[in-house]
Structures are given as C-alpha cells and as structure tokens.
Amino acid sequence: MVFEISDSLTEALRSAGSLGVVTGAGISAASGIPTYRGQGGIYDDPEEGDRTVEALSAPTLRDDPDRTWRAIKDLALAARSATPNAGHHALVALEQRFDRFVLLTQNVDGLHEAAGSQNVIDIHGNLRRTTCQACAAIGAEPDWDGIDGAPRCSCGGLLRPDVVLFEEMLPPDKVARLYAELVGAPPEVVIAVGTTAMFPYICEPVHAARLAGGTTVEINPEQTPLSDVVSYRLAGAADAILPALVDALWT
C-alpha cells in the first residue's frame, strides 16, 4: 500500500511541542496479535465473535469465572509470544522528541510498555496485571501455562485480569486522565493509529484537537469514522508508516 508523508505534515510535527497518539489493535497486527474488527478480525465470524464477547463479559466473570479466564488465556498467550514491532518502537522515539506526549491505547497486550513508552493510558487495562476481587491487591502477570480456570489470590479471593470486560465501565481514573491530557488540553498534533474508532472516547481526542486548530492524522489501511475529518490520512500499516514519520522528522 503506497503512502506519502507530505512536507506540510512533517512541518506540522516539527513545529509542534505536544503530540497525542491513540492506538488500536492495528498497531499490534505486525506483532502477530489478531485485530478484533476489520479485515481478518476476531469478530469477522459472527458466531465466534458472539462466543468471545460472551466469555469476556462481566456477567460471565461473575457466573462462570473459569470460562472467562480460559478465554483470557488465549489472548494472553498470543500477547506473551509477541514482541513490539517497528510501529511501537517509532512511538518511543516520538515520545522522546516532544515536550509533552501522551499515548492512549485500547490494547491490553502491554506491547507499548514493553517497547519503552512511558506516558501510556491503557484505557482497557493490561493482560500483564491481575487484581483480586476480594482485597483489591494488584498482582503481576499470572503463570498462563498453569491456568485452567480462575486463579486465587493469597488472601483466598478470586483474581481477575486487569482488563475492562464487556458490560463493564471504564476505570474512572483513566477516563479522567484521558479528558485532562487529550481533550481538555488537546496536544497540537493527534495521531490515530490502527483503531476502528468505534467508541466516542477514542474519537474525542481527534475532534478536540481539530476544534482547537491542531493537526490530526489517521494511520489505517481501512476507512473509519475519522477518515473524513482528519487533516491527513495515511493508508497503510502502522509498522511501515510510523517509522517513516520518524525518519521524516529526523531528516
């Protein structure tokens, strides 16, 4: 897929002091983690998608936690075997360049942190953490190989993966950070990468930057609700385009 990084986009990035980035499953596709929606996504098969959604829901965690943990294990094993790709590493380089940088991710794979990104809002949580439903203790990533059901905390309470399940609210502290850092005070440039932009809170940083007169960019091989509103649209894979953006800034 051919893309072109224009001189005007490069100049907008060079002159900006702040950058916000919103990432979805597309940025991790090159690491071997399947996307959820879009071509080749987990939800492309309606029956399989429905089963996955049901297993990864709050009611199932309550009524049949073993089923939820088995479904989570499949995702976690894929994430564990994955390593950050060139797109993740490019975002680390961009964070080091800007005075203010914030990264909002929908992904729960932990690859941004593994690559070295620092100011990350993992709005949907992180598979590499657990929380106890009894004592609220935060724990490290469990031994996925040994899991065949819901594990327990040392206090005896059931553990849950530190991720937002279907039919659950987003964590209030992370929502507050999102609105404080990306909507209330929009960065001068906001880039949406590999997200289908299906949720309002994912689109809001782009709209806020646009209303404030900032530069907005979409990196995605497919059309999304953001495609017609951004300043620049780069059609292609994140692991190719983000490194090219970094190269353009440094040359």
ABEGO torsion letter per residue (X at the ends): XBBBBBAAAAAAAAABABBBBBBBAAAAAAAGBBBABEBGBAAABAAAAAAAAAAABAAAAAABAAAAAAAAAAAAAAAAABBBBAAAAAAAAAAAABABBBBBBABAAGAAAAAGBABBBBAAEBAABBBBAAAGBBBBBBBAAABAEBBBBAAGBBBBBBBBBBGBBBBAAAAAAAAAAAAABBBABBBBBGBAGABAAAAAAAAAAAAAGBBBBBBBABBBAAAAABABBBBEBAAAAAAAAAAAAAX
